[in-house]
Amino acid sequence: MKTMKKGQGFAVLAVILVILAAVSWYAGTIISTVGVGESRNIKLGLDLKGGVSITYEAVKENPTAEEMSDTIYKLQKRVESYSTEAQVYGEGGNRINIEIPGVSDANTILEELGKPGSLEFQTSDGEVILTGLDVADAQPITRTSETTGQRQYMVSLSLTEEAAQVFAKATQDNLGKILPIVYDGERISEPRVNAVISDGNAVIDGMASFEEASALASQIRIGSLSLELRELHSKSLGAQLGEEALATSLMAAAIGLIFIMLFMIVMYRVPGLAASIALILYCALTVYVLWIFDITLTLPGIAGIVLSIGMAVDANVIIFARIREEIATGKSVESSIKSGFHKAMSAIVDGNITTLIAAVVLGLRGSGTVKGFAYTLGIGIVLSMFTALVVTRWIMKCFFAIGLKGQALYGMQKERKTVNFLGKRGIFFGISLVVIVAGFVGMAVRNGGKGTILNYSLDFMGGSATTVSFPEEFSIEEISEKIVPVVEEITGDGNVQTQKIDGSTDVVIKTRFLELPEKEAFQAAMQENFGVEESGILSENISATVSSEMKADAIWAVVIATICMLIYIWFRFKDIRFAGSAVLALVHDVLVVLAFYVFAWISVGNTFIACMLTIVGYSVNATIVIFDRIRENLKGLRDQSPEGLKEVANRSITQTLSRSINTSLTTFIMVFVLWLLGVTSIKEFALPLMAGIICGAYSSVCITGALWYTFKVKFAGKSNRKNG
């Protein structure tokens, strides 16, 4: 880019600041709860705003556990169209409860969701070809006609692999004929077969509007349930945590942001000021994009955004460190800025794309909380790259143009003696091995003593849901202060969940354990402390909100994401040893944090999945930065002997040491403030994250380079053997 003149610098900077003020103001109206922001609010989850609860009952008497599990999982996939944070779980032996956040009118959901019933694909004379169980998915789509240019509204239909073969023969035998779709005995669509459909993917056209296509797609999806259900009742739920939890989380974000901005300005001076301005824009854009894509925000989601603020600093730290290195070589400030951005590009792009791959796979393959987390992660990655590589760069160009050109305003990287990290790799490997093995031993001990390897919460284990009708109405805060401690004392369960039923004095209390002795003690405590009558206490067993299928989805998503990341790193670095080392470092960090969960006995619930996925992204990003520097230092290296490679690894780790420390510190600050001010559920999310950040800093400095060196020497190529 050409050098900017002083007048241009002032003009561009003024435009950037005006845009920043406008976007920040608009983001403020979105997150506000009163006045102008009300019509533009982001959807909030059950924990922050409440929603609706709909209870269905199976028409079939005594449904099997497999039928219930399959129906719950499929309903979970259906209601994700309303919110990725919607929950579906079994109640008793034949009922299914659906909780959808951010909705106040249950009738709207019931009309759109429809009554789950039987679905059949028939021939024109009534012979059944397929049933709803053969449907993999159905979604409304819009296309533009190539001949008329008009919009066409259709339903995209996907069948299971087995059904595709049956449907191929049926369409071949019925070319030109109508194959009606029948729902509970009523024809809801009469598509004509225009071609043989051999791949199981069909399109139903002829809809007058997108709404009509959406309604048909919904009926087809609901008709694929294993059980026919009937609605029992619906109710409006109050927030689980109340306004205080939201307020403290937002306060934590603001305090953490101020700390980071001050840190960046003190450490990096003019570049730090530019990054701070870009960081404010990043936060505002994040809020705006969440609203644009209609993503439901829960407390863990807010925690994830707070964490992403710390991680967004990473790209800036990499750039600024590079600029200081360039200044130290004797280059001018202007030339150093250009060169610093250029040299930092590969590390930033590779690190973020690797994490973005994980986000995409998790979004496509995951369910529920995993999918919601993937959306937030993906948004954070894209916006952080944009603000660092575009916004920060332009602000720095403006600062330079208006006269902030002195070398002292940008700093210079001091000559740092290369630290022999690899010389202590045996100690580092030993420490990691001891911690990981101790984690597995701890699991075995816990399993023998408590019957479970981890402190699984209600989300993973299921338990009891007890509806209590109190003589008076309690607020959310009063429920937390007065009722929850009584229940925790009786059950010994520190993971009690409560929900207030709007418009009544009823409170739903969910606990992991409520056996007969505890049940009697619970009833006595409710009567003694709150004057509740025995008839006002109704208890039901409930299943886990994280089903076995959702766990499988999460595991497969992580496995596929890891494989995809390995392939990308292999492709970019042209060496499988880089990719293998990165994946091993990732596994190392996950296992260390898992050990922390074991010994700290922290509750393992929905936030556990989000925490582990965050650590995966954080670990890979940190590893890529070190590997990028190793790749750069290897160029033109003549001495490919073990000693030469060791020197390259040690020098690369030392050169990126300030980045590793500063990024970890800024991220840790954000999470620490969140832990300090947050409610109990947020503390249980933030604490293992802090452990993960410390572990990530340790592994990036002490483990990743050592792993690469070990693989490089043990599995040396031909050139290495010659020089070795």
C-alpha positions in Angstrom: 0.0 0.0 0.0 1.1 3.6 -0.7 2.1 5.8 2.3 -0.9 7.7 3.6 -0.7 11.5 3.8 -1.4 13.3 7.1 -4.8 14.7 5.9 -5.8 11.3 4.7 -4.8 9.8 8.0 -7.0 12.1 10.0 -9.9 11.5 7.6 -9.7 7.7 7.6 -9.2 7.6 11.3 -12.3 9.9 11.8 -14.3 7.5 9.6 -13.2 4.5 11.5 -14.1 6.1 14.9 -17.5 7.1 13.6 -18.2 3.6 12.4 -16.9 2.3 15.7 -19.2 4.6 17.7 -22.2 3.7 15.5 -21.7 -0.1 15.7 -21.0 0.1 19.4 -24.2 2.1 20.0 -26.2 -0.3 18.0 -24.7 -3.3 19.8 -25.6 -1.6 23.0 -29.3 -1.3 22.0 -29.3 -5.0 21.0 -28.1 -6.2 24.4 -30.2 -3.7 26.3 -33.5 -5.0 27.9 -35.5 -1.8 27.7 -36.4 1.0 25.3 -35.0 1.0 21.8 -33.2 -2.3 22.1 -36.3 -4.3 23.0 -37.3 -5.1 19.4 -33.8 -6.1 18.5 -32.8 -8.2 21.5 -30.6 -11.3 21.0 -32.5 -14.5 21.9 -31.6 -15.6 25.4 -31.5 -19.2 26.7 -33.6 -20.8 29.4 -31.1 -19.9 32.0 -31.2 -16.2 31.3 -34.8 -15.5 30.0 -36.8 -18.7 30.3 -39.1 -20.0 27.6 -41.8 -22.7 27.1 -42.0 -26.3 28.3 -44.2 -28.8 26.3 -44.9 -32.3 27.6 -45.8 -35.1 25.1 -47.0 -38.6 26.0 -46.5 -41.6 23.8 -49.8 -43.0 22.3 -48.4 -46.5 22.4 -48.6 -48.2 25.8 -45.3 -49.2 27.4 -42.9 -47.9 24.7 -39.5 -49.5 24.8 -36.4 -47.6 26.0 -35.0 -47.7 22.5 -38.2 -46.2 21.0 -38.1 -43.4 23.6 -34.4 -42.7 23.2 -34.8 -42.6 19.4 -37.8 -40.2 19.6 -36.1 -37.9 22.1 -33.0 -37.6 19.8 -35.0 -36.9 16.7 -37.2 -34.3 18.5 -33.9 -32.7 19.7 -32.9 -32.3 16.1 -36.3 -30.9 15.2 -36.4 -28.2 17.9 -32.9 -27.0 17.1 -34.5 -25.0 14.3 -36.0 -22.8 17.1 -32.8 -22.8 19.2 -29.6 -24.8 19.4 -30.0 -24.6 23.2 -33.4 -26.3 23.2 -33.6 -29.3 25.5 -35.5 -32.6 25.1 -35.5 -35.3 27.8 -37.7 -38.2 29.0 -40.0 -37.9 31.9 -41.2 -41.0 33.6 -41.5 -44.0 31.2 -43.7 -42.7 28.4 -43.5 -38.9 28.4 -41.1 -36.5 26.7 -40.5 -32.9 27.8 -39.3 -30.2 25.4 -37.9 -26.9 26.7 -37.4 -24.1 24.2 -35.8 -20.9 25.3 -36.7 -17.3 24.2 -40.3 -18.2 23.4 -43.3 -16.9 25.5 -46.2 -18.4 23.5 -46.4 -22.3 23.6 -49.3 -22.3 21.1 -47.0 -20.8 18.4 -44.5 -23.7 18.9 -47.3 -26.3 19.0 -48.7 -25.0 15.7 -45.3 -24.9 14.0 -44.0 -28.2 15.5 -47.3 -29.9 14.7 -48.6 -33.1 16.3 -46.1 -35.9 15.8 -47.9 -38.6 13.9 -47.4 -41.3 11.3 -46.1 -40.5 7.8 -46.2 -42.7 4.7 -45.1 -42.4 1.1 -47.6 -44.2 -1.0 -48.2 -45.2 -4.6 -51.3 -43.6 -6.4 -53.3 -46.8 -5.5 -52.4 -46.6 -1.8 -49.5 -49.0 -1.4 -47.0 -47.9 1.2 -43.5 -47.4 -0.2 -41.7 -45.8 2.7 -42.6 -44.5 6.2 -41.4 -41.4 8.1 -38.7 -43.6 9.7 -37.0 -43.7 6.3 -36.6 -39.9 6.2 -33.2 -38.5 7.1 -34.1 -34.8 6.7 -36.5 -32.4 5.1 -35.8 -28.7 4.7 -37.5 -25.8 2.8 -35.5 -24.2 0.0 -35.8 -21.4 -2.5 -34.6 -21.4 -6.1 -34.8 -19.1 -9.0 -36.1 -20.5 -12.3 -33.6 -20.3 -15.1 -36.3 -19.8 -17.7 -38.7 -17.3 -15.9 -36.4 -15.8 -13.3 -39.2 -16.3 -10.7 -38.6 -17.7 -7.2 -39.7 -21.3 -6.7 -40.4 -22.7 -3.2 -39.6 -26.4 -2.6 -38.8 -29.0 0.0 -35.4 -30.8 -0.2 -35.9 -34.4 1.0 -33.1 -36.8 2.1 -33.7 -40.5 2.7 -31.7 -43.0 4.6 -29.3 -45.2 2.7 -31.5 -48.3 2.8 -34.6 -46.3 1.8 -32.8 -44.7 -1.2 -32.6 -48.1 -2.9 -36.3 -48.8 -2.4 -37.3 -45.3 -3.5 -35.1 -45.6 -6.7 -37.1 -48.7 -7.8 -40.4 -47.0 -6.8 -39.7 -43.9 -8.9 -38.6 -46.0 -11.8 -41.8 -48.0 -11.7 -44.0 -44.9 -11.3 -42.5 -42.4 -13.8 -45.0 -39.7 -14.6 -47.3 -40.8 -11.8 -48.2 -39.1 -8.4 -46.7 -40.5 -5.2 -48.8 -39.0 -2.4 -47.4 -38.2 1.0 -49.9 -39.2 3.7 -49.8 -37.9 7.3 -52.2 -39.5 9.8 -54.4 -40.6 7.0 -54.5 -37.2 5.2 -52.8 -36.4 1.9 -50.5 -33.5 2.6 -48.7 -33.4 -0.7 -49.0 -35.0 -4.1 -45.7 -34.8 -5.9 -45.3 -36.2 -9.4 -42.3 -38.3 -10.4 -40.5 -36.6 -13.2 -37.3 -38.6 -13.1 -35.8 -41.7 -11.5 -34.3 -40.7 -8.1 -31.4 -43.1 -7.3 -29.4 -41.2 -4.7 -32.1 -40.7 -2.1 -32.2 -36.9 -2.5 -35.5 -35.5 -3.9 -37.1 -32.1 -4.4 -40.8 -31.5 -3.9 -41.9 -28.4 -5.9 -45.1 -26.5 -6.4 -45.4 -24.6 -3.1 -46.9 -21.1 -3.3 -44.7 -19.6 -0.6 -41.7 -20.3 1.6 -44.1 -20.7 4.6 -46.0 -23.5 2.8 -42.7 -25.3 2.0 -41.6 -24.8 5.6 -44.8 -26.3 7.0 -44.6 -29.3 4.7 -40.9 -29.9 5.6 -41.9 -29.7 9.3 -44.7 -32.3 8.9 -42.3 -34.7 7.1 -39.6 -34.3 9.8 -42.1 -34.8 12.6 -43.6 -37.8 10.9 -40.3 -39.6 11.1 -40.5 -40.1 14.8 -40.4 -43.6 16.2 -43.4 -43.0 18.4 -46.7 -41.2 17.9 -47.1 -38.5 20.6 -50.0 -36.5 22.0 -49.7 -33.2 23.8 -50.4 -33.4 27.6 -49.7 -29.8 28.6 -47.5 -26.8 28.1 -46.3 -24.1 30.5 -44.2 -20.9 30.4 -40.9 -21.1 32.3 -39.0 -18.4 34.1 -35.3 -17.9 33.8 -33.2 -20.4 35.7 -30.6 -18.0 36.9 -32.2 -14.6 36.9 -31.0 -11.1 35.7 -28.2 -11.0 38.2 -26.3 -13.8 36.4 -26.5 -11.9 33.1 -25.5 -8.6 34.8 -22.4 -10.0 36.5 -21.3 -11.8 33.3 -21.5 -8.6 31.3 -19.7 -6.7 34.1 -17.0 -9.4 34.0 -16.7 -8.9 30.2 -16.4 -5.1 30.6 -13.8 -5.3 33.4 -11.8 -7.9 31.6 -11.9 -5.8 28.4 -10.6 -2.7 30.2 -7.7 -4.7 31.8 -6.7 -6.1 28.4 -6.8 -2.7 26.7 -4.6 -1.2 29.4 -2.2 -4.2 29.2 -2.0 -3.9 25.4 -1.3 -0.1 25.6 1.3 -0.5 28.3 3.1 -3.4 26.5 2.8 -2.3 22.9 2.2 1.5 23.1 0.8 2.8 19.8 0.1 -0.6 18.3 -1.6 -1.5 21.6 -3.9 1.5 21.3 -4.8 0.5 17.7 -5.5 -3.0 18.9 -7.7 -1.7 21.7 -9.8 0.3 19.3 -10.1 -2.7 17.0 -11.0 -4.9 20.0 -14.0 -2.7 20.9 -15.2 -3.0 17.3 -14.7 -6.8 17.6 -17.0 -7.0 20.6 -19.6 -4.8 19.0 -19.5 -6.8 15.8 -19.8 -10.0 17.7 -23.0 -8.9 19.4 -24.4 -7.7 16.0 -23.6 -10.9 14.2 -25.2 -13.0 17.0 -28.4 -11.0 16.5 -28.2 -11.2 12.7 -27.9 -15.0 12.7 -30.5 -15.3 15.5 -28.2 -17.4 17.8 -29.6 -18.2 21.2 -27.3 -16.9 23.9 -26.9 -18.8 27.2 -24.6 -18.1 30.1 -21.9 -20.5 28.8 -22.3 -18.7 25.5 -21.5 -15.4 27.2 -18.6 -17.1 28.9 -17.4 -18.3 25.5 -17.6 -14.8 24.0 -15.7 -13.4 27.0 -13.0 -16.0 26.4 -12.9 -15.1 22.7 -12.1 -11.5 23.6 -9.0 -12.8 25.2 -8.2 -15.0 22.3 -8.9 -12.2 19.8 -5.8 -10.4 21.2 -3.6 -13.3 19.9 -3.4 -12.2 16.3 -2.4 -8.6 17.4 0.3 -9.9 19.7 1.8 -12.0 16.9 1.8 -9.0 14.6 3.3 -6.6 17.2 6.0 -9.0 18.2 7.0 -9.3 14.5 7.0 -5.5 14.1 9.4 -5.1 17.1 11.7 -7.8 15.6 11.8 -6.0 12.3 12.6 -2.7 14.0 15.4 -4.5 15.9 17.0 -5.4 12.6 17.5 -1.7 11.7 14.4 -1.2 9.5 12.4 2.0 9.6 9.1 2.0 11.5 7.0 2.2 8.3 8.9 -0.7 6.7 8.7 -2.7 9.9 4.9 -2.3 10.1 4.5 -3.6 6.6 6.9 -6.4 7.1 5.5 -7.3 10.5 2.0 -7.8 9.1 3.3 -9.8 6.1 5.4 -12.2 8.2 2.6 -12.7 10.8 0.1 -13.5 8.1 0.9 -17.2 7.8 0.7 -18.0 11.5 -2.5 -16.1 11.9 -4.2 -17.6 8.9 -3.1 -21.2 9.5 -4.0 -21.0 13.2 -7.4 -19.6 12.6 -8.3 -21.7 9.7 -7.3 -24.8 11.6 -9.7 -23.8 14.4 -12.3 -22.7 11.9 -12.2 -26.3 10.4 -13.1 -27.6 13.9 -15.9 -25.1 14.2 -17.4 -26.0 10.9 -17.3 -29.8 11.6 -18.8 -29.3 15.1 -21.5 -27.1 13.6 -22.4 -29.7 11.0 -22.0 -32.9 13.0 -22.8 -31.8 16.6 -26.1 -31.4 18.4 -27.5 -29.0 21.0 -24.8 -27.2 23.0 -22.1 -28.4 20.7 -23.7 -26.8 17.7 -24.4 -23.5 19.6 -20.7 -23.4 20.7 -19.5 -24.0 17.1 -21.5 -21.1 15.8 -20.1 -18.8 18.5 -16.5 -20.1 17.9 -16.8 -19.6 14.1 -18.1 -16.1 14.5 -15.3 -15.2 16.9 -12.6 -16.6 14.5 -13.8 -14.7 11.4 -14.3 -11.4 13.3 -10.9 -11.6 15.1 -9.1 -12.2 11.8 -10.9 -9.3 10.2 -10.3 -6.8 13.1 -6.6 -7.8 13.4 -5.6 -8.0 9.8 -7.8 -5.2 8.4 -9.0 -2.8 11.1 -5.8 -2.8 13.3 -3.7 -2.4 10.2 -5.6 0.7 8.9 -5.7 2.3 12.3 -1.9 1.9 12.6 -1.4 3.4 9.1 -3.5 6.3 10.2 -1.5 6.8 13.4 1.7 6.8 11.5 0.4 9.2 8.9 -0.7 11.8 11.5 2.7 11.9 13.0 3.1 9.0 15.5 6.3 7.8 13.8 8.9 7.6 16.6 10.6 4.2 17.2 10.0 4.6 20.9 6.2 4.6 20.3 6.4 1.1 18.8 9.2 -0.6 20.8 12.1 -2.8 19.8 12.5 -6.5 20.5 15.5 -7.0 22.8 18.0 -9.6 22.0 17.0 -12.7 23.9 19.3 -15.5 24.6 18.1 -18.8 23.2 16.7 -20.9 26.0 17.5 -24.6 25.8 13.9 -25.9 26.3 14.6 -29.1 24.5 17.4 -29.9 26.8 14.8 -30.4 29.5 12.2 -32.2 27.3 12.7 -35.4 29.4 11.5 -33.6 32.5 8.6 -31.9 30.7 7.5 -35.2 29.1 7.7 -36.8 32.6 5.6 -34.2 34.3 2.9 -34.5 31.6 2.9 -38.2 31.8 2.6 -38.2 35.6 -0.3 -35.8 35.5 -2.1 -37.7 32.8 -1.6 -41.1 34.5 -2.7 -39.6 37.8 -5.9 -38.5 36.1 -6.7 -42.1 34.9 -5.8 -43.5 38.4 -8.1 -40.9 39.9 -10.9 -42.0 37.6 -10.4 -45.6 38.7 -10.4 -44.6 42.4 -13.5 -42.4 42.0 -15.2 -45.2 40.1 -14.5 -47.6 42.9 -15.5 -45.2 45.7 -18.4 -43.2 44.2 -19.4 -45.5 41.3 -18.6 -42.9 38.6 -15.3 -41.7 37.1 -16.4 -38.1 36.8 -18.8 -35.8 38.7 -21.6 -36.1 36.1 -24.3 -33.6 36.5 -28.0 -33.9 35.8 -27.4 -33.1 32.1 -25.5 -36.4 31.7 -27.1 -38.6 34.4 -30.7 -37.7 34.5 -32.4 -37.7 37.9 -35.6 -36.3 39.4 -37.8 -33.3 38.6 -40.0 -32.3 41.5 -42.7 -29.7 41.0 -43.4 -27.9 44.3 -46.5 -25.6 44.8 -45.4 -23.0 47.4 -47.9 -21.0 49.4 -46.3 -17.8 48.1 -44.4 -16.8 44.9 -40.6 -16.6 45.0 -38.4 -14.6 42.7 -35.5 -16.3 40.9 -33.0 -14.8 43.4 -35.1 -15.9 46.4 -35.3 -19.5 45.0 -31.4 -19.5 44.8 -31.0 -18.0 48.2 -33.7 -19.8 50.2 -34.8 -23.0 48.5 -31.7 -24.4 46.7 -29.5 -24.5 49.9 -32.2 -26.6 51.7 -32.3 -29.1 48.7 -28.5 -29.3 48.5 -28.2 -30.1 52.2 -30.8 -33.0 51.9 -29.5 -34.5 48.7 -25.8 -33.7 48.9 -26.1 -32.7 45.3 -24.3 -29.4 44.5 -25.8 -29.3 41.0 -29.5 -28.6 41.8 -31.3 -26.9 38.9 -34.5 -24.8 39.4 -37.1 -23.3 37.2 -39.9 -21.0 38.1 -43.3 -21.6 36.4 -44.5 -18.2 35.3 -48.0 -17.1 36.5 -48.0 -19.5 39.4 -46.2 -20.3 42.7 -44.8 -23.6 41.3 -41.1 -24.2 41.1 -39.5 -27.2 39.3 -36.5 -28.6 41.3 -34.2 -30.9 39.4 -31.7 -33.1 41.2 -29.5 -36.1 40.3 -30.7 -38.2 43.3 -34.0 -38.3 45.1 -34.4 -41.9 46.5 -37.1 -42.8 49.1 -35.3 -41.6 52.2 -34.3 -38.4 50.6 -37.8 -38.0 49.2 -39.3 -38.2 52.7 -36.7 -35.8 54.0 -37.3 -33.4 51.1 -41.1 -33.4 51.7 -40.5 -32.8 55.5 -38.1 -29.9 54.7 -40.6 -28.3 52.3 -43.4 -28.5 54.8 -41.2 -27.3 57.8 -39.4 -24.5 56.0 -42.0 -23.2 53.5 -45.4 -24.6 54.6 -45.8 -26.7 51.5 -48.6 -29.3 51.6 -47.7 -32.9 50.8 -50.2 -32.9 47.9 -48.3 -29.9 46.4 -45.2 -32.0 45.8 -45.1 -34.1 42.6 -41.9 -35.9 41.6 -40.9 -37.7 38.3 -37.8 -39.4 37.0 -36.2 -37.6 34.1 -33.6 -38.7 31.6 -30.4 -36.9 30.8 -30.7 -33.8 28.5 -27.4 -34.9 26.9 -28.5 -38.2 25.3 -26.2 -41.0 24.3 -26.8 -40.0 20.6 -25.8 -36.4 21.4 -22.6 -37.7 23.2 -21.9 -39.8 20.1 -22.4 -36.8 17.9 -20.0 -34.7 20.0 -17.3 -37.5 20.0 -17.6 -38.1 16.3 -17.5 -34.3 15.6 -14.3 -34.0 17.6 -12.7 -37.0 15.9 -13.6 -35.8 12.4 -12.5 -32.3 13.3 -9.2 -33.6 14.6 -8.6 -35.6 11.4 -9.4 -32.6 9.2 -7.1 -30.4 11.2 -4.3 -33.0 10.9 -4.8 -33.1 7.1 -4.7 -29.3 6.9 -1.6 -28.9 9.0 0.1 -31.7 7.0 -0.9 -30.0 3.7 0.3 -26.5 4.8 3.5 -27.6 6.5 4.3 -30.4 4.0 5.3 -32.6 6.8 3.2 -35.2 8.7 5.5 -34.7 11.8 4.1 -31.2 12.3 0.6 -32.5 12.1 1.2 -35.5 14.3 2.9 -33.3 17.0 0.0 -30.8 16.9 -2.6 -33.5 17.4 -0.6 -35.1 20.2 -0.3 -31.7 21.9 -4.0 -31.3 21.6 -4.7 -34.7 23.2 -2.2 -33.8 25.9 -4.0 -30.6 26.9 -7.4 -32.4 26.9 -6.2 -35.2 29.1 -4.5 -32.8 31.6 -7.8 -30.8 31.9 -9.7 -34.1 32.3 -7.4 -34.9 35.2 -8.2 -31.5 36.7 -11.9 -32.4 36.5 -11.2 -35.6 38.3 -9.2 -34.1 41.2 -11.2 -30.9 41.6 -14.4 -33.0 41.3 -16.1 -30.2 39.2 -19.5 -30.9 37.8 -19.5 -32.4 34.3 -22.5 -31.1 32.4 -23.2 -29.2 29.1 -20.5 -26.7 29.9 -18.0 -29.6 30.0 -18.4 -30.2 26.3 -18.0 -26.4 25.6 -14.9 -26.2 27.8 -13.2 -29.2 26.2 -13.9 -27.8 22.7 -12.5 -24.4 23.7 -9.3 -26.0 24.9 -9.0 -27.9 21.6 -9.2 -24.7 19.6 -6.9 -22.8 22.0 -4.3 -25.6 21.9 -4.2 -25.9 18.2 -3.9 -22.1 17.7 -0.9 -21.9 20.2 0.8 -24.9 18.5 0.5 -23.4 15.0 2.3 -20.2 16.1 5.4 -22.2 17.2 5.4 -24.4 14.2 5.1 -21.5 11.8 8.3 -20.0 13.3 10.0 -23.4 13.1 9.0 -23.6 9.4 10.4 -20.2 8.8 13.7 -20.9 10.5 14.1 -24.2 8.6 14.2 -22.4 5.3 17.7 -22.5 3.9 19.0 -24.4 7.0 22.1 -26.4 5.9 22.7 -28.1 9.2 20.0 -30.7 9.3 21.7 -32.7 12.1 20.0 -33.4 15.4 21.9 -30.5 17.0 21.0 -28.2 14.2 17.3 -29.1 14.4 17.4 -28.7 18.2 18.8 -25.2 17.8 16.0 -24.3 15.4 13.4 -25.6 17.8 14.9 -23.8 20.8 15.3 -20.5 18.9 11.7 -20.7 17.5 10.2 -21.3 20.9 12.3 -18.4 22.4 11.3 -16.1 19.6 7.6 -16.7 20.2 7.9 -16.8 24.0 6.5 -13.3 24.5 3.5 -14.2 22.4 2.9 -17.3 24.4 3.1 -15.5 27.7 1.1 -12.4 26.7 -1.7 -14.2 24.9 -2.1 -16.6 27.8 -2.1 -13.8 30.3 -4.8 -11.7 28.5 -7.0 -14.8 28.1 -6.5 -15.8 31.7 -7.4 -12.3 32.9 -10.7 -12.5 31.0 -11.6 -15.9 32.4 -10.4 -15.1 35.9 -12.7 -12.0 36.2 -15.5 -14.2 34.9 -14.8 -16.8 37.6 -14.4 -14.0 40.3 -17.8 -12.4 39.5 -19.8 -15.2 38.0 -22.6 -17.4 39.5 -21.9 -21.0 40.5 -22.5 -22.5 37.0 -20.1 -20.0 35.4 -17.5 -20.6 38.1 -17.6 -24.3 37.2 -17.1 -23.4 33.6 -14.3 -20.8 34.2 -12.2 -22.8 36.7 -11.2 -25.7 34.3 -10.8 -23.2 31.5 -8.2 -21.4 33.6 -6.5 -24.8 34.1 -6.7 -25.3 30.3 -5.1 -21.9 29.6 -2.2 -22.6 31.9 -1.8 -26.1 30.4 -1.9 -24.6 26.9 0.8 -22.1 27.7 2.9 -24.9 29.2 2.4 -27.3 26.3 3.1 -24.7 23.6 6.4 -23.8 25.2 7.6 -27.1 26.7 5.9 -29.9 24.7 5.1 -29.0 21.1 8.6 -28.1 19.9 10.0 -31.1 21.7 7.5 -33.4 20.1 8.3 -32.1 16.7 12.0 -32.5 17.3 11.6 -36.1 18.6 9.6 -37.1 15.5 12.0 -35.3 13.2 15.0 -37.1 14.6 13.4 -40.5 15.1 11.6 -40.5 11.7 14.2 -38.6 9.7 14.0 -38.3 5.9 16.8 -39.0 3.5 18.3 -35.5 3.8 18.3 -35.7 7.5 20.1 -39.1 7.5 22.8 -37.8 5.2 23.6 -34.8 7.4 22.9 -36.7 10.7 
